[in-house]
Amino acid sequence: MKIMFVICNTPDEVTAGRIARTLIDERLAACVNQLPPCRSVYRWQDAVEEAVEVPLLIKTTAGAYPALEARLQALHPYDVPEIVAWEAAAGLPAYLTWVSGQVISSRTD
């Protein structure tokens, strides 16, 4: 089973909560941590921007990732949302099994 971590910044706590709940309700993620707001500094359309954003740390499976990415992009208000994923190199087997069991499309992982 391949477990993935996905990070996605959102514009506010309401949006973060709505996205997190939807991903869990639809079983695209086993767990979503809504982290404290942070200040982001970035370049967008040739201008330096600053914004307060609310990060989400999403746990899913490699098999569910394509559907999660598509759903996250559909739910997100940004034109180009930050959606970055990486595979867990190692972890407590019982936790990894739990993540896999919570995500619907992981049944074939």
C-alpha positions in Angstrom: 0.0 0.0 0.0 1.4 3.4 -1.0 0.3 6.2 1.3 0.5 9.8 0.0 0.7 13.1 1.9 -0.8 16.1 0.1 -0.5 19.7 1.1 -2.9 22.4 -0.1 -3.2 26.0 1.1 -6.6 27.5 1.2 -7.7 31.2 1.5 -9.5 30.9 4.9 -10.7 28.6 7.7 -14.2 28.2 6.3 -12.9 27.0 2.9 -10.4 24.8 4.6 -13.0 23.2 6.7 -15.4 22.7 3.8 -12.8 21.0 1.7 -11.5 18.8 4.5 -15.0 17.6 5.4 -15.8 16.9 1.7 -12.7 14.8 1.2 -13.4 12.8 4.3 -17.1 12.4 3.5 -16.3 11.2 0.0 -13.6 8.8 1.3 -10.9 10.4 -0.8 -8.8 10.9 2.3 -8.4 9.1 5.6 -7.5 12.3 7.5 -7.1 16.0 6.8 -5.3 18.2 9.3 -6.3 21.8 9.1 -3.2 23.7 10.2 -3.0 27.1 11.8 -3.1 30.1 9.4 0.3 31.1 7.9 1.5 34.0 5.8 2.4 33.1 2.3 4.7 35.3 0.1 4.7 34.3 -3.6 4.9 35.7 -7.1 1.7 35.6 -9.1 1.2 37.2 -12.5 4.5 39.1 -12.3 3.7 40.7 -8.9 4.8 39.7 -5.4 1.8 38.9 -3.3 1.2 38.2 0.4 -1.7 36.4 1.9 -2.8 34.6 5.0 -3.6 31.1 4.1 -4.8 27.9 5.9 -2.8 24.8 5.0 -4.4 21.4 4.8 -2.3 18.2 5.3 -4.2 15.4 3.6 -3.5 11.7 4.0 -4.6 9.4 1.2 -3.4 6.5 -1.0 -1.6 6.5 -4.3 -4.7 4.8 -5.9 -7.0 7.6 -4.6 -4.7 10.4 -5.5 -5.9 11.2 -9.0 -9.5 11.4 -7.8 -8.5 13.4 -4.8 -6.5 15.9 -6.9 -9.4 16.4 -9.3 -11.9 16.9 -6.5 -9.6 19.2 -4.6 -9.1 21.3 -7.8 -12.9 21.4 -8.3 -13.6 22.5 -4.7 -10.8 25.1 -4.5 -11.5 28.8 -5.2 -8.0 29.5 -6.6 -7.3 29.4 -10.3 -4.1 27.4 -9.6 -4.3 25.8 -6.2 -1.2 24.5 -4.5 -1.6 20.7 -4.7 1.6 18.9 -3.9 1.9 15.3 -3.0 4.7 12.9 -1.9 4.8 9.3 -0.9 5.4 8.2 2.6 8.8 6.5 2.7 8.0 4.6 5.9 5.5 4.6 8.7 3.9 2.6 11.5 2.3 -0.3 9.7 -0.9 -0.1 11.7 -1.3 3.6 10.8 -0.6 2.9 7.1 -3.1 0.1 7.1 -5.7 2.4 8.8 -5.2 5.1 6.1 -5.6 2.5 3.4 -8.7 1.1 4.9 -10.4 4.5 5.1 -10.0 5.5 1.5 -12.5 3.9 -0.9 -10.3 3.6 -4.0 -7.5 2.2 -1.9 -9.2 -1.2 -2.0 -7.1 -2.1 -5.1 -3.8 -0.6 -3.9 
